[in-house]
Amino acid sequence: MARTIEQEMQALEEEERRLAEKREQLAKRARDEAIKSVEKTGLLKLDGKRLEALTGRIKTLGIEEVEKRLAA
């Protein structure tokens, strides 16, 4: 049975929606795993001010510079 153009377009839109949902789920999973990694380091046990100061400093320096300084 031949499909109409409308049916094919509808099928493509559904597939795009499904893939977008899958991307969202994967992004959420990656974020959750990153948070678990941070929790394991103990950083989330810091009080709010101290954690904010630390993350602000990391943001100011940049990840590469922080890694370089920690490796030294």
C-alpha positions as CSV (number, residue, x, y, z in Angstrom):
1,M,0.0,0.0,0.0
2,A,1.4,3.3,-1.0
3,R,1.8,6.0,1.7
4,T,0.8,9.5,1.0
5,I,3.2,12.4,1.4
6,E,1.1,13.5,4.4
7,Q,1.5,10.1,6.1
8,E,5.2,10.1,5.5
9,M,5.6,13.7,6.9
10,Q,3.6,12.7,9.9
11,A,5.8,9.6,10.5
12,L,8.9,11.8,10.2
13,E,7.6,14.3,12.7
14,E,6.8,11.5,15.1
15,E,10.3,10.1,14.7
16,E,11.8,13.6,15.3
17,R,9.8,14.0,18.4
18,R,10.8,10.6,19.7
19,L,14.5,11.3,19.0
20,A,14.2,14.7,20.8
21,E,12.8,13.0,23.8
22,K,15.7,10.5,23.7
23,R,18.2,13.3,23.6
24,E,16.6,15.0,26.6
25,Q,16.7,11.7,28.5
26,L,20.4,11.2,27.7
27,A,21.3,14.8,28.6
28,K,19.5,14.3,32.0
29,R,21.3,11.1,32.6
30,A,24.6,12.7,31.8
31,R,23.8,15.5,34.2
32,D,22.8,13.1,36.9
33,E,26.0,11.2,36.5
34,A,28.1,14.4,36.7
35,I,26.3,15.4,39.9
36,K,27.0,11.9,41.4
37,S,30.7,12.4,40.5
38,V,30.7,15.7,42.3
39,E,28.9,14.2,45.3
40,K,31.6,11.5,45.6
41,T,34.3,14.2,45.9
42,G,32.6,15.7,48.9
43,L,32.2,19.1,47.3
44,L,28.5,19.2,48.0
45,K,29.2,18.9,51.7
46,L,30.7,22.4,51.7
47,D,28.6,25.2,53.0
48,G,26.9,27.3,50.4
49,K,29.2,30.3,50.6
50,R,32.3,28.2,50.3
51,L,31.0,26.2,47.4
52,E,29.9,29.3,45.6
53,A,33.4,30.9,46.1
54,L,35.1,27.8,44.8
55,T,32.9,27.5,41.7
56,G,33.3,31.2,41.1
57,R,37.1,30.9,41.2
58,I,36.9,27.9,38.8
59,K,34.7,29.9,36.5
60,T,37.1,32.9,36.6
61,L,40.2,30.8,36.0
62,G,38.7,28.4,33.5
63,I,38.8,24.6,33.7
64,E,42.1,24.3,31.8
65,E,43.9,26.6,34.2
66,V,42.4,24.9,37.3
67,E,43.5,21.5,36.0
68,K,47.0,22.9,35.2
69,R,47.4,24.3,38.7
70,L,46.1,21.2,40.4
71,A,48.5,19.0,38.3
72,A,51.5,21.1,39.3
